[in-house]
Amino acid sequence: MRFFTYDGVPLWRDARVLRATAQIVSVVIVVSALFFVIGNVLDAADKRGFSLGFGFLKEEAGFLIPESVIDYGAEDSFQHAFLVGVLNTLKVAVLGIVLATTLGIIIGIARISSNWLVSKIANVYIETFRNIPLLIQLFFWYFGVFLLLPPVQESIRWPGPVFLSNRGFFAVWASPSSSFAWWLLFLLGGILLAVAVRAALARLQLRLGRATHPNLGALAAFVLLPAIGWFLVGENPLIKDIPELGRFNFEGGLRFTPEFAALLVGLVIYTASFIAEIVRAGILSVQRGQAEAARALGLTELQTMQSVVVPQAMRVIIPPLISQCLNLTKNSSLGIAIAFPDLFFVGRTMINQAGRAVPIFLMIMAAYLVMSLTYAVIGNIYNRRVKYVDR
């Protein structure tokens, strides 16, 4: 008995049936292999007396973490210690992405500048820092720069005041007062009002055909409402916190440890060299006629770059820029080489204390995966908003 598809082709010769069969077989093989590997791991763990559960997370950690975004002590649990590692990684990753993107845009624009000296300096920066391994750069900034700063009693003082020493970077900071929560509502209202004002002025500009300055209007709305709230809440929402030299170190204010500063500077300078090339390629992808048409309409070079070239270049820039943000987050794990207590550093310490390597490594991988996917989702949402739409 012979079986045929609806168009008379035998089943064993139909390309669609063969593709579907190959996919089903592939899925079965992959799933079987996963079950085999997981089963072997579980059996080996049971034979050696290793527990793969996560109940240990509620136990006392018993170790200190030298730098923490939130309060932490050795008597806190393993899950609290893990949260400290996650927040430390997020701190360096988010700040690094903002600074690296800003620096990369500046260097990328300088790379295509008509000024020969500016262009060559930008080119030297790019070719130098992107071709030196990141780990070597981190060692240079940590051991060759920040640890060689003068001792805390002889700190370098900059206006602000800002103090630099081998104990870290100290600067004036603003500490929240009891009225900060109320003022925060005005700040959030200012952000929402700025978005609404910009959208309204942009629509009005399209309808009237003349400039209504939506960005300026949004900035005014963003500043005005929080300024009003500052006086309405009574007590100053933010109190000036000035670092003061104590017996062994500065106390108060904003502090960046040498480990954090070296990791942040290394990540920013290294990643910015790649972002600069992405920006340069994106700008050069815009047809020259677009800029010529803008200049023919009387726009200045700055207006042409801001309103014509960059918006079109963003469609090319965003996808690889997302990849660089992901790379910066994952590269932050190299901070363990200079003793920065990031997620990987804390995870390794937890393994030494609790002896639960498999579940802790699973937690570390899951945390990096969630952070990376979050960046990717945000970037892809923006990418869909700026991409070309066929009509």
C-alpha positions in Angstrom: 0.0 0.0 0.0 1.5 3.4 -1.1 0.8 6.7 0.7 0.7 9.9 -1.2 0.2 13.6 -0.2 -2.7 15.6 -1.6 -0.7 16.6 -4.7 0.2 13.0 -5.6 3.8 13.1 -4.3 4.8 10.0 -2.2 5.3 10.9 1.5 8.9 9.8 1.6 9.7 12.2 -1.2 7.7 15.2 -0.1 10.1 18.0 1.0 7.6 19.3 3.6 7.1 16.0 5.2 10.9 15.4 5.3 11.5 18.8 6.9 8.8 18.2 9.6 10.2 14.7 10.3 13.7 16.0 10.6 12.6 18.7 13.0 10.7 16.2 15.2 13.7 13.8 15.2 16.0 16.7 16.2 13.7 17.7 19.1 13.5 14.2 20.3 17.3 13.8 20.2 18.0 17.1 22.0 15.4 16.4 24.7 16.7 12.9 25.2 20.3 14.2 25.5 19.2 16.8 28.1 17.3 14.2 30.2 20.4 11.9 30.0 22.8 14.7 31.1 20.5 16.0 33.9 19.8 12.5 35.1 23.5 11.7 35.3 24.2 14.9 37.2 21.5 14.2 39.7 22.6 10.6 40.2 26.2 11.7 40.7 25.2 14.4 43.1 23.1 11.9 45.2 26.0 9.4 45.3 28.4 12.1 46.6 25.9 13.5 49.1 25.5 16.8 47.4 22.1 18.5 47.6 20.9 20.4 44.5 18.1 22.2 46.4 18.0 25.9 47.3 17.0 25.6 50.9 20.5 26.7 52.0 19.7 30.3 50.8 18.0 31.0 54.1 21.0 30.0 56.1 23.5 32.6 57.5 26.1 33.6 55.0 28.9 34.1 57.5 31.1 36.3 55.3 31.5 40.0 54.7 31.2 41.8 51.4 33.5 44.9 51.2 31.1 47.0 49.0 27.3 46.9 49.0 24.5 49.0 47.6 22.2 47.9 50.4 22.9 47.2 54.1 24.6 43.8 54.6 26.3 41.9 57.4 27.9 38.5 57.9 24.8 37.4 59.9 22.5 37.9 56.8 21.4 35.0 54.7 22.9 33.6 51.5 20.0 35.0 49.5 20.7 38.5 50.8 24.3 38.1 49.9 23.4 37.0 46.4 21.1 40.1 46.1 24.1 42.3 47.0 26.1 40.7 44.2 23.3 41.3 41.7 22.9 44.9 42.7 26.7 45.5 42.6 26.7 44.1 39.0 23.7 46.2 38.1 25.3 49.3 39.5 28.5 49.0 37.4 26.6 47.7 34.3 23.9 50.5 34.2 26.4 53.3 35.0 28.9 51.8 32.5 26.3 51.5 29.7 25.3 55.2 30.1 28.9 56.5 30.2 30.2 54.1 27.5 27.3 55.1 25.2 27.9 58.8 25.8 31.7 58.5 25.3 31.2 56.3 22.2 28.9 58.7 20.5 31.3 61.6 21.1 34.3 59.6 19.8 32.3 58.2 16.9 31.3 61.7 15.7 34.9 62.9 16.3 36.1 60.1 14.1 34.3 61.5 11.1 35.1 65.1 11.9 36.5 67.3 9.1 39.2 68.4 11.6 42.2 66.3 10.8 43.7 66.4 14.4 40.3 65.5 16.1 39.7 62.7 13.6 43.2 61.2 14.1 43.0 61.4 17.9 39.7 59.6 17.9 41.1 57.0 15.5 44.1 56.4 17.8 41.8 56.0 20.8 39.6 53.4 19.0 42.5 51.4 17.6 44.4 51.4 20.9 41.7 50.4 23.4 39.7 48.0 21.4 42.8 45.9 20.5 44.0 45.5 24.1 42.3 42.7 26.1 39.9 44.1 28.7 41.5 42.1 31.5 44.9 43.7 30.9 43.2 47.1 30.9 41.5 46.4 34.2 44.9 45.4 35.7 46.4 48.6 34.4 43.7 50.9 35.8 43.6 49.1 39.2 47.3 48.4 39.9 48.9 51.1 37.7 46.6 54.0 38.4 44.1 53.8 41.4 46.4 52.0 43.8 49.2 54.4 43.1 47.2 57.4 44.2 48.5 59.1 47.4 47.4 57.8 50.8 44.1 59.1 52.3 45.9 61.7 54.5 47.5 63.2 51.4 44.4 63.0 49.1 44.2 64.9 45.9 41.5 67.6 46.4 39.4 68.9 43.5 36.7 71.5 43.5 33.4 70.2 44.9 35.0 69.1 47.1 36.2 65.8 45.5 38.9 63.7 47.1 41.1 61.1 45.3 43.3 58.6 47.2 44.3 55.0 47.1 41.2 54.3 49.3 38.9 55.5 46.6 37.0 58.4 45.2 35.0 60.6 47.6 32.6 63.5 46.6 29.8 65.6 47.9 26.4 63.7 47.7 22.8 64.5 48.4 21.2 62.4 51.1 17.4 62.1 51.2 15.5 63.7 54.1 12.1 62.8 55.6 10.3 64.9 52.9 12.1 63.2 50.0 9.2 60.7 49.3 6.7 63.5 48.8 9.1 65.4 46.5 9.7 62.2 44.5 6.0 62.4 43.5 6.6 65.8 42.0 9.7 64.5 40.3 7.7 61.7 38.7 4.9 64.1 37.8 7.5 66.3 36.1 8.7 63.4 34.0 5.2 62.5 32.9 4.4 66.2 32.2 7.6 66.6 30.2 6.6 63.6 28.0 3.1 65.0 27.4 4.4 68.5 26.7 6.9 67.2 24.2 4.4 65.1 22.4 1.8 68.0 22.2 4.4 70.5 20.9 5.7 68.0 18.4 2.2 67.5 17.0 1.6 71.2 17.0 4.9 71.7 15.1 3.8 69.3 12.4 0.4 71.0 12.0 1.6 74.6 12.0 4.8 74.0 10.0 6.9 76.1 12.2 9.2 75.5 15.2 7.5 75.0 18.6 10.6 73.8 20.4 9.3 70.6 21.9 12.5 69.7 23.6 12.8 73.0 25.3 9.2 72.9 26.4 9.7 69.4 27.8 12.8 70.5 29.7 10.9 73.5 31.2 8.1 71.2 32.3 10.5 68.7 33.8 12.3 71.5 35.8 9.2 73.5 36.8 7.1 70.9 38.6 9.9 69.5 40.8 11.0 73.1 41.6 7.5 73.9 42.8 7.4 70.7 44.8 10.7 71.6 46.4 9.1 74.6 48.2 5.7 72.9 48.9 7.1 69.9 50.8 8.6 72.1 53.5 11.9 70.6 54.5 14.6 70.3 51.9 14.1 66.9 50.3 17.9 66.5 49.8 20.6 67.3 52.4 24.1 68.0 51.4 26.5 65.3 52.6 30.1 66.3 52.6 32.9 63.7 53.1 35.0 64.3 56.1 38.4 62.8 56.9 38.1 60.4 59.9 40.8 58.4 61.6 41.5 56.0 58.8 39.3 57.1 55.8 36.8 59.6 54.7 33.3 59.3 56.1 30.1 60.5 54.4 29.4 61.6 50.9 29.6 59.5 47.8 32.3 56.9 47.7 33.7 54.8 44.8 36.2 52.1 45.9 39.3 51.6 43.8 38.0 48.3 42.7 34.7 49.8 41.4 36.4 52.8 39.9 39.0 50.6 38.0 36.2 48.2 36.7 34.0 51.1 35.7 36.7 53.0 33.9 38.0 49.9 32.1 34.6 48.8 30.9 33.6 52.3 29.8 36.8 53.0 27.8 36.9 49.5 26.3 33.3 49.4 25.3 33.2 53.0 24.1 35.9 52.1 21.5 33.5 49.6 19.9 30.4 51.9 20.2 32.4 54.7 18.5 32.9 52.5 15.4 29.2 51.5 15.5 28.2 55.2 15.6 30.6 56.1 12.8 29.3 53.3 10.6 25.7 54.3 11.3 26.3 57.9 10.4 28.1 57.0 7.2 25.2 54.7 6.2 23.0 57.8 5.8 23.0 59.0 2.2 25.0 62.1 1.7 22.1 63.7 -0.2 20.1 63.8 3.1 22.7 66.2 4.7 23.0 68.2 1.5 19.2 68.7 1.3 19.2 69.8 5.0 22.0 72.3 4.3 20.1 73.6 1.3 17.1 74.3 3.5 19.3 76.5 5.7 20.0 74.1 8.6 23.3 74.4 10.4 25.7 71.5 10.7 24.5 70.8 14.3 20.9 70.9 13.3 21.5 68.7 10.3 23.3 66.1 12.5 20.7 66.3 15.2 17.5 66.4 13.2 18.3 64.6 9.9 21.4 62.3 10.1 21.3 60.9 13.6 17.6 59.9 13.6 18.2 57.9 10.4 21.5 56.5 11.6 19.8 55.1 14.8 18.1 52.4 12.8 21.6 51.1 12.0 23.2 51.8 15.3 20.7 50.3 17.7 21.0 46.5 17.0 24.8 46.4 17.4 24.6 48.9 20.3 22.4 46.4 22.2 25.0 43.7 21.7 27.7 46.0 23.2 25.4 46.7 26.2 25.1 43.0 26.7 28.8 42.5 26.4 29.5 45.2 29.0 27.2 43.5 31.5 28.8 40.1 30.9 32.3 41.6 30.9 31.7 43.0 34.4 32.3 39.5 35.7 36.0 40.1 35.1 35.8 42.3 38.2 36.6 39.2 40.2 40.2 39.7 39.0 40.5 42.9 40.9 38.4 41.8 43.9 35.3 43.8 43.0 32.3 42.1 44.8 30.1 41.6 41.8 27.6 38.8 41.2 30.3 36.3 40.2 32.6 37.2 43.1 29.8 36.8 45.6 28.7 33.6 44.0 32.2 32.0 44.2 32.3 33.0 47.9 28.9 31.4 48.5 30.2 28.2 46.9 33.2 28.2 49.3 30.9 28.7 52.3 28.0 26.5 51.4 29.6 24.0 49.1 26.6 24.1 46.7 28.3 24.7 43.3 25.6 23.5 40.9 22.6 25.5 42.3 24.7 28.6 42.8 26.1 28.5 39.3 22.5 28.0 38.0 21.5 31.2 40.0 24.4 33.1 38.5 23.6 32.1 35.0 20.0 32.9 35.5 20.7 36.3 36.9 23.0 37.2 33.9 20.4 35.8 31.5 17.6 38.0 33.0 19.7 41.1 32.9 20.8 40.5 29.3 17.2 39.7 28.2 16.0 42.9 29.9 18.5 45.0 28.0 17.6 43.2 24.8 13.8 43.7 25.2 14.2 47.5 26.0 16.6 47.9 23.0 14.3 45.9 20.6 11.2 48.0 21.7 13.1 51.2 20.7 14.4 49.6 17.6 10.9 48.8 16.4 9.9 52.4 17.0 12.6 53.8 14.8 12.8 51.2 12.0 11.6 52.0 8.5 8.0 51.3 7.8 7.0 50.2 4.3 3.9 51.9 3.0 
